[in-house]
Amino acid sequence: MNRIVHGDNLNVLRKMKSGSVELIYIDPPFNTGKRQARKQMKTVRDEAGDRIGFGGQRYRTEVLKVQAGGTGYGDQFGDFLGFLRPRMEAAYRVLSPTGSFFFHIDYREVHYCKVMLDEIFGRECFQNEIIWAYDYGARSKKRWPAKHDNILWYTKDAERYTFNLEECDRIPYMAPGLVGAKKAARGKTPTDVWWHTIVSPTGKEKTGYATQKPLGVLERIVKIHSNPGEKVLDFFAGSGTTGEAAAKHGRSFVMVDESEDAIRVMKQRLANWLGHRRIKR
Ligand SMILES: C[S@@+](CC[C@H](N)C(=O)[O-])C[C@H]1O[C@@H](n2cnc3c(N)ncnc32)[C@H](O)[C@@H]1O
């Protein structure tokens, strides 16, 4: 049964049955120290602009409006690991014996989080650090622009877990001339570096929720790391990207968030896969 749950995820996790979920993906606040809020942007032609568009024209990006309150949330923790640890321990408990856990973070905190997750899951159960690489937004002139996030993959059992590589979408070869025409046409499976564009600020995937992650990234995780009919949990669910990926591929979902905005966005986004009485408070 698909469910959206409104509340602090620690309370929700504590009520869930041990070993009841096959796949967990979470994308907690990154401890950026900023308030995450929806921005309305406009691109304007400007000879001195930092972006180059069609035909080599230069553009700059102007922020028209930052929506205060609305779809924003605070992203600053005095003790980030102290906040995360009890939630990660609870996640470990609810994960099934052959389940997978995906933790999405960025360069500011990934090293601290990995040490903590090694302690909870065991170093032997760390499987991969996936780098989600994108290329969008301002480019620093003082250091290399950071254009990637880190997704840590842990399993409950070091050897027994789901990995449906044959379900994976394929990507083009970098040098198709070096492989035969048949291979080049088929493409190859990705490595632990996933190039995928961010959610386009003007595209139809966009819900308006700050920090919404791309559906394509979540679909890959859901299809390869779970089987149809299994349960997928996201307890920092935001706009419900994980729920949409799960439902599209025949998995059930449990989406948890403490923000009313997130619940409102998810109710709308996941309406096709929800009965009215399945939104708990
Ligand atoms: C980075 S966003 C998730 C975005 C999501 N992956 C998406 O694609 O839209 C983090 C979310 O965690 C939620 N959150 C933060 N602390 C929470 C808590 N203690 N319990 C439940 N949700 C929480 C915030 O409200 C926010 O929606």
The ligand as a Tripos MOL2 file, in Angstrom:
@<TRIPOS>MOLECULE
LIG
   27    29     1     0     0
SMALL
NO_CHARGES

@<TRIPOS>ATOM
      1 C1         16.6880   17.8570    0.3700 C.3       1 LIG1
      2 S1         14.9810   17.7730    0.6960 S.3       1 LIG1
      3 C2         14.4570   16.3090   -0.1470 C.3       1 LIG1
      4 C3         14.1620   16.5620   -1.6060 C.3       1 LIG1
      5 C4         13.6610   15.3140   -2.3220 C.3       1 LIG1
      6 N1         14.7090   14.3410   -2.5370 N.3       1 LIG1
      7 C5         13.0290   15.6610   -3.6520 C.2       1 LIG1
      8 O1         13.4260   15.1030   -4.7150 O.co2     1 LIG1
      9 O2         12.1410   16.5270   -3.6800 O.co2     1 LIG1
     10 C6         14.9710   17.3130    2.4110 C.3       1 LIG1
     11 C7         13.6100   17.1720    3.0360 C.3       1 LIG1
     12 O3         13.7630   16.6800    4.3710 O.3       1 LIG1
     13 C8         12.6870   17.1820    5.1550 C.3       1 LIG1
     14 N2         13.0520   17.0020    6.5740 N.ar      1 LIG1
     15 C9         14.0490   17.6210    7.2660 C.ar      1 LIG1
     16 N3         14.0870   17.1540    8.5350 N.ar      1 LIG1
     17 C10        13.0950   16.2280    8.6490 C.ar      1 LIG1
     18 C11        12.6320   15.3880    9.7170 C.ar      1 LIG1
     19 N4         13.2100   15.4100   10.9250 N.pl3     1 LIG1
     20 N5         11.5860   14.5440    9.4790 N.ar      1 LIG1
     21 C12        10.9950   14.5040    8.2360 C.ar      1 LIG1
     22 N6         11.3890   15.2790    7.1970 N.ar      1 LIG1
     23 C13        12.4270   16.1240    7.3930 C.ar      1 LIG1
     24 C14        12.5500   18.6290    4.6960 C.3       1 LIG1
     25 O4         11.2510   19.1140    5.0010 O.3       1 LIG1
     26 C15        12.8050   18.4830    3.1870 C.3       1 LIG1
     27 O5         11.5860   18.3210    2.4890 O.3       1 LIG1
@<TRIPOS>BOND
     1     1     2 1
     2     2     3 1
     3     2    10 1
     4     3     4 1
     5     4     5 1
     6     5     6 1
     7     5     7 1
     8     7     8 2
     9     7     9 1
    10    10    11 1
    11    11    12 1
    12    11    26 1
    13    12    13 1
    14    13    14 1
    15    13    24 1
    16    14    15 ar
    17    14    23 ar
    18    15    16 ar
    19    16    17 ar
    20    17    18 ar
    21    17    23 ar
    22    18    19 1
    23    18    20 ar
    24    20    21 ar
    25    21    22 ar
    26    22    23 ar
    27    24    25 1
    28    24    26 1
    29    26    27 1
@<TRIPOS>SUBSTRUCTURE
     1 LIG1         1 GROUP 0 **** ****
